[in-house]
Amino acid sequence: MAIARVLVDGYNLLHVWQDLAPGHPRHSTAAREALIRKLTHYTDAKGVPVTIIFDGYGRRSAALAEISPPGIEVLYSGKGHSADSVIERVAHRLRALGLGEALAVTDDNAQRDTVIALGGFAQCCTEFIAEVESTLGIFERELRDHNRREGSRYRR
């Protein structure tokens, strides 16, 4: 089965991705919005839906709603729950319903082991960041080349 969804431990990834939203605290709205924007571009390039789960509870701001297209889902774990438990439940349900495997992105070894035991995949934050940046670099080059070809086609 293919990866059905990427499940991201939001604050865990933000703590590792230091150059995302420089000058802003890792738990700030600006940092969350920067992460959502970056992963929106990744989803557009890769075609795999992403769910970003943040610890705690809160409401999606109007700004978050504007930049969250259908391929991106932003969740808060809810009072008394952790992003870890949400990721584990979703990974289990995807597999149990035959929808495919989840890829959990976190630096929490226990959580990665649990998702793998549930039949999913796991990746540390540093590896995922490298994959996102590589994917976006390739996508930008392909888009630039496509636009150049299309532009020359209409100049004739």
Stockholm file with secondary structure:
# STOCKHOLM 1.0

chainA/1-156         MAIARVLVDGYNLLHVWQDLAPGHPRHSTAAREALIRKLTHYTDAKGVPVTIIFDGYGRRSAALAEISPPGIEVLYSGKGHSADSVIERVAHRLRALGLGEALAVTDDNAQRDTVIALGGFAQCCTEFIAEVESTLGIFERELRDHNRREGSRYRR
#=GR chainA/1-156 SS CCEEEEEEEHHHHHHHCTTSSTTSCTTSHHHHHHHHHHHHHHHHHHCCCEEEEESSCCCCCHHHHHHCCTTEEEEECCTTCCHHHHHHHHHHHHHHTTSCEEEEECSCHHHHHHHHHTTCEEECHHHHHHHHHHHHHHHHHHHHHHHHHHHHHHHC
#=GC SS_cons         CCEEEEEEEHHHHHHHCTTSSTTSCTTSHHHHHHHHHHHHHHHHHHCCCEEEEESSCCCCCHHHHHHCCTTEEEEECCTTCCHHHHHHHHHHHHHHTTSCEEEEECSCHHHHHHHHHTTCEEECHHHHHHHHHHHHHHHHHHHHHHHHHHHHHHHC
//
